[in-house]
Amino acid sequence: MKPRASVWAAVFFCVLPFCSAQVYTITDLGPMSPSGINTWAQVVGTLTDHAVLWSLGQGKSLGTLPGGSFSRGLAINDLGEVTGVADGPFTFVGAPYGLPDLSCPAVAQVFSWTRAKGMVALGAVPHEINTLIWAGECSTYMYPTGIALNGNIVGSNRDFDTYIDGFLWTRGAGFTGVGGGYQSRVNAVNNDGVMVGEIGQPMTHNDHAMLWKKGSPLSPIDLGTLGGESKLICSAATSINDLHQVVGWSGHNEVTCIGLYAPYDAMHAFLWTQAQGMQDLGALPGDDSSMAIKINLFGQVVGISGKSNAFEDEIWDEDGRRVLVGRPFVWSQRKGMRDLNDLIRKNSGWTLQTAADINLWGQIIGVGSFRGQKHGYLLTPKVLFDF
């Protein structure tokens, strides 16, 4: 069921004037690290190096690929289909590059999981750089970031150094490179097949937020930055909804970004639309930086707000990005940016630290500290559509 099909029915759950200030109840997801949530509050994530699916109060391990040692659940669509990365034996076919086949004991590759078929390997492709210097090298890492209702999967393919290329996987064509610049990432796809991400600019290699419309060829559209059109200002698009609203982050000043990583310069979350371009969403009081991570169909945005000097701590996520340390926020056009910690019950024992995704109903997932222990959480608004 497409999210847009349920929008009008959903509004009847909240009748004015009973839609008061939004307050969340919190559900403990245990020690898992959640990554994605769908309309039906199914949550996918990772626990002790295994992909997990949390639904109706219970968590289920999705296992690993045959011969593999780990899996990570990264995204889920409204049909309950999960994608992520898992390792396992794999053979790269060398003929297209004039090379012999390369058999690898363990390659991080994309998987699809459904209740009917379980975990199925979708394979991997050698990184573009490796096609030129490939000499018995198995170092490639496929990192899916989104899955549409039709099962199309997007993400990035990188080696274990610094080279990164975006990809699109479809059932009919398999893997297709998505680029148009020095290096690229694809960070999200909507149900219309429109993708967003970032591309390193020629000469400077600094990133700009990009949008790729479906079709062939996949030509990128530069979404610009909050500081103008300079190729020395960095930006990235992280999420897109089915109304083609895009969110991400952008700097304001000319700095040197390191590869495709976030700059040390202060940045702000943005909302981009075709009609209005980039809107600066600001940051929480006391902070100078923010990053938007996800947007739902109603334009609610979640992300992180913090201080730019937090990047100097050199904290990295598993996709090779610096992590902004700070406070998770929810933003809406009417209420602006709010600290999620201010919207849960006081003395709950929780300190919310990250926000990873938000679904149609405004339910939010992320990671926090619960009585001193790292746990995943699910926030559910007590009153729907109060934004």
Residue pairs with C-beta under 8 A, 6 or more apart in sequence:
1 39
1 78
2 78
2 149
2 191
2 242
3 39
3 78
3 191
3 242
3 297
3 360
4 242
4 297
6 39
6 360
7 297
7 360
10 360
10 361
10 384
10 385
11 385
13 384
13 385
14 383
14 384
14 385
14 386
18 383
19 383
19 384
19 385
19 386
20 383
20 386
21 386
22 335
22 343
22 362
22 381
22 382
22 383
22 386
22 387
23 343
23 344
23 381
23 382
23 383
24 340
24 343
24 344
24 364
24 379
24 380
24 381
24 382
25 344
25 345
25 379
25 380
25 382
26 344
26 345
26 348
26 350
26 377
26 378
26 379
26 380
27 377
27 378
27 379
27 380
28 370
28 375
28 376
28 377
29 43
29 45
29 54
29 59
29 365
29 375
29 376
29 377
29 378
30 47
30 59
30 375
30 376
31 47
31 48
31 373
31 374
31 375
31 376
32 45
32 46
32 47
32 52
32 54
32 59
32 375
32 376
33 45
33 46
33 47
33 367
33 376
34 43
34 44
34 45
34 54
34 356
34 357
34 365
34 366
34 367
34 376
34 377
34 378
35 44
35 45
35 46
35 72
35 73
35 74
35 75
35 84
35 356
35 357
35 365
36 43
36 44
36 45
36 73
36 74
36 75
36 76
36 356
36 357
36 365
37 43
37 44
37 76
37 357
37 358
37 359
37 363
37 364
37 365
37 378
38 76
38 77
38 78
38 80
38 359
39 78
39 359
39 360
39 361
40 55
40 78
40 80
41 55
41 359
41 361
41 363
41 378
41 380
42 53
42 54
42 55
42 76
42 80
43 53
43 54
43 55
43 76
43 365
43 376
43 378
44 51
44 52
44 53
44 54
44 73
44 74
44 75
44 76
44 82
44 84
45 51
45 52
45 54
45 73
45 365
45 376
46 52
46 71
46 72
46 73
46 84
47 59
47 61
49 69
49 70
49 71
49 72
50 61
50 62
50 63
50 64
50 70
50 71
51 61
51 62
51 63
51 71
51 72
51 73
51 82
51 84
51 86
51 111
51 113
51 119
52 59
52 60
52 61
52 62
52 73
53 59
53 60
53 62
53 73
53 76
53 82
53 113
54 60
54 376
54 378
62 71
62 73
62 82
62 84
62 113
62 118
62 119
63 71
63 118
63 119
64 70
64 71
64 86
64 87
64 88
64 119
65 71
65 86
65 87
65 88
65 109
65 111
65 119
65 121
66 88
66 89
67 88
67 89
67 106
68 86
68 87
68 88
68 106
69 87
69 106
70 86
70 87
71 84
71 85
71 86
71 87
71 111
71 119
72 84
72 85
72 86
72 318
73 82
73 84
73 113
74 83
74 84
74 85
74 143
74 144
74 145
75 82
75 83
75 84
75 144
75 145
75 146
75 147
75 153
76 82
76 83
76 147
77 147
77 148
77 149
77 151
78 149
79 149
80 114
80 115
81 112
81 113
81 114
81 147
81 151
82 112
82 113
82 114
82 147
83 110
83 111
83 112
83 113
83 144
83 147
83 153
84 110
84 111
84 113
84 144
85 108
85 109
85 110
85 111
85 141
85 142
85 143
85 144
86 108
86 109
86 111
86 119
86 121
87 106
87 107
87 108
87 109
88 106
88 107
88 109
88 121
89 103
89 104
89 105
89 106
89 107
90 103
90 104
90 106
90 107
90 109
90 121
90 123
90 124
91 101
91 102
91 103
91 104
92 101
92 102
92 104
92 107
92 124
92 125
92 126
92 134
92 138
93 101
94 100
94 101
94 102
94 134
95 101
97 126
97 131
97 134
99 134
102 134
102 136
102 137
102 138
104 138
105 138
106 138
107 124
107 138
107 140
108 124
108 140
108 141
108 142
108 143
109 121
109 122
109 123
109 124
109 142
110 121
110 122
110 123
110 124
110 142
110 144
110 153
110 155
110 169
111 119
111 120
111 121
111 122
112 119
112 120
112 122
112 147
112 151
112 153
113 119
113 120
114 120
122 153
122 169
122 174
123 174
123 175
124 140
124 142
124 157
125 140
125 142
125 157
125 167
125 175
126 134
126 140
127 139
127 140
127 157
127 158
127 159
127 163
127 165
128 163
128 165
128 177
129 159
129 163
130 137
130 139
130 140
130 159
139 159
139 160
139 161
140 157
140 158
140 159
141 157
141 158
141 159
141 160
142 155
142 156
142 157
142 167
143 155
143 156
143 157
143 158
143 318
143 319
144 153
144 154
144 155
144 169
145 154
145 155
145 156
145 185
145 186
145 187
145 188
146 153
146 154
146 155
146 186
146 187
146 188
146 189
147 153
147 154
147 189
148 189
148 190
148 191
148 193
149 191
150 191
150 193
151 170
151 171
152 168
152 169
152 170
152 189
152 193
153 168
153 169
153 189
154 166
154 167
154 168
154 169
154 178
154 186
154 187
154 188
154 189
154 195
154 197
155 166
155 167
155 169
155 186
156 164
156 165
156 166
156 167
156 184
156 185
156 186
156 197
156 319
157 164
157 165
157 166
157 167
157 175
158 164
158 165
158 320
162 259
162 320
163 183
164 183
164 184
164 185
164 259
164 260
164 320
165 177
165 178
165 179
165 183
165 184
166 177
166 178
166 179
166 184
166 185
166 186
166 195
166 197
167 175
167 176
167 177
167 178
167 186
168 175
168 176
168 178
168 186
168 189
168 195
168 218
169 175
169 176
170 176
176 218
178 184
178 186
178 195
178 197
178 212
178 218
179 199
179 220
180 199
180 210
180 212
180 218
180 219
180 220
181 199
181 200
181 201
181 202
181 210
181 220
182 199
182 200
182 201
182 202
182 205
183 199
183 200
183 205
183 259
183 260
184 197
184 198
184 199
184 200
184 210
184 220
185 197
185 198
185 236
185 260
186 195
186 196
186 197
186 212
187 196
187 197
187 198
187 236
187 237
187 238
187 239
187 248
188 195
188 196
188 197
188 237
188 238
188 239
188 240
189 195
189 196
189 240
190 240
190 241
190 242
190 244
191 242
192 214
192 242
192 244
193 213
193 214
194 211
194 212
194 213
194 214
194 240
194 244
195 211
195 212
195 214
195 218
195 240
196 209
196 210
196 211
196 212
196 223
196 237
196 238
196 239
196 240
196 246
196 248
197 209
197 210
197 212
197 236
197 237
198 207
198 208
198 209
198 210
198 235
198 236
198 237
198 248
198 260
199 207
199 208
199 210
199 220
199 222
200 206
200 207
200 259
200 260
201 207
201 208
201 231
202 231
203 231
204 231
204 232
204 256
205 257
205 259
206 231
206 232
206 233
206 234
206 255
206 256
206 257
207 234
207 235
207 236
207 257
207 260
208 222
208 223
208 224
208 225
208 231
208 234
208 235
209 222
209 223
209 224
209 225
209 235
209 236
209 237
209 246
209 248
209 250
209 270
209 272
210 220
210 221
210 222
210 223
210 237
211 220
211 221
211 223
211 237
211 240
211 246
212 218
212 219
212 220
212 221
213 219
213 221
223 235
223 237
223 246
223 248
223 272
223 277
223 278
224 235
224 277
224 278
225 233
225 234
225 235
225 250
225 251
225 252
225 278
226 233
226 235
226 250
226 251
226 252
226 268
226 270
226 278
226 280
227 233
227 250
227 251
227 252
227 253
227 254
230 254
232 254
232 255
232 256
233 250
233 251
233 252
233 253
233 254
233 255
234 250
234 251
234 255
234 257
234 262
234 263
234 265
234 267
235 248
235 249
235 250
235 251
235 270
236 248
236 249
236 250
236 260
236 262
237 246
237 247
237 248
237 272
238 247
238 248
238 249
238 291
238 292
238 293
238 294
239 246
239 247
239 248
239 292
239 293
239 294
239 295
240 246
240 247
240 295
241 295
241 296
241 297
241 299
242 297
243 297
243 299
244 273
244 274
245 271
245 272
245 273
245 295
245 299
246 271
246 272
246 273
246 295
247 269
247 270
247 271
247 272
247 281
247 292
247 293
247 294
247 295
247 301
247 303
248 269
248 270
248 272
248 291
248 292
249 262
249 267
249 268
249 269
249 270
249 290
249 291
249 292
249 303
250 267
250 268
250 270
250 278
251 263
251 265
251 266
251 267
252 265
252 266
252 267
252 268
253 265
255 263
255 264
255 265
256 263
257 263
260 321
261 320
261 321
261 322
262 291
262 311
262 321
262 322
262 324
263 311
264 308
264 309
264 311
264 312
265 308
266 288
266 289
266 308
267 289
267 290
267 291
267 308
268 280
268 281
268 282
268 283
268 289
268 290
269 280
269 281
269 282
269 283
269 290
269 291
269 292
269 301
269 303
269 305
269 331
269 337
270 278
270 279
270 280
270 281
270 292
271 278
271 279
271 281
271 292
271 295
271 299
271 301
272 278
272 279
273 279
281 290
281 292
281 301
281 331
281 337
282 290
282 336
282 337
283 289
283 290
283 305
283 306
283 337
284 290
284 305
284 326
284 327
284 329
284 337
284 339
287 305
287 306
287 307
287 326
287 327
288 307
288 308
289 305
289 306
289 307
289 308
289 310
289 324
289 326
290 303
290 304
290 305
290 306
290 324
290 326
290 329
290 337
291 303
291 304
291 324
292 301
292 302
292 303
292 331
293 302
293 303
293 304
293 355
293 356
293 357
294 301
294 302
294 303
294 355
294 356
294 357
294 358
295 301
295 358
296 358
296 359
296 360
296 362
297 360
298 332
298 360
298 362
298 385
298 387
299 332
299 333
300 330
300 331
300 332
300 358
300 362
300 387
301 330
301 331
301 332
301 358
302 328
302 329
302 330
302 331
302 340
302 355
302 356
302 357
302 358
302 364
302 366
303 328
303 329
303 331
303 355
304 324
304 325
304 326
304 327
304 328
304 329
304 354
304 355
305 326
305 327
305 328
305 329
305 337
305 339
306 324
306 325
306 326
306 327
307 326
310 324
310 325
310 326
311 322
311 324
313 325
314 322
315 322
315 323
315 325
316 322
316 323
317 323
327 339
327 340
327 341
327 352
327 353
328 339
328 340
328 341
328 352
328 353
328 354
328 355
328 364
328 366
329 337
329 338
329 339
329 340
329 355
330 337
330 338
330 340
330 343
330 355
330 358
330 364
331 337
331 338
332 387
333 387
334 387
335 387
340 352
340 355
340 364
340 366
340 379
341 350
341 351
341 352
343 379
344 350
344 352
344 379
349 370
349 371
350 368
350 369
350 370
350 377
351 368
351 369
352 366
352 368
352 377
353 366
353 367
353 368
353 369
354 366
354 367
354 368
355 364
355 365
355 366
356 365
356 366
356 367
357 364
357 365
358 364
358 365
361 380
361 381
361 384
362 381
362 384
362 385
362 387
363 378
363 379
363 380
363 381
364 378
364 379
365 376
365 377
365 378
365 379
366 376
366 377
366 379
367 374
367 375
367 376
367 377
368 374
368 375
368 376
368 377
369 375
370 377
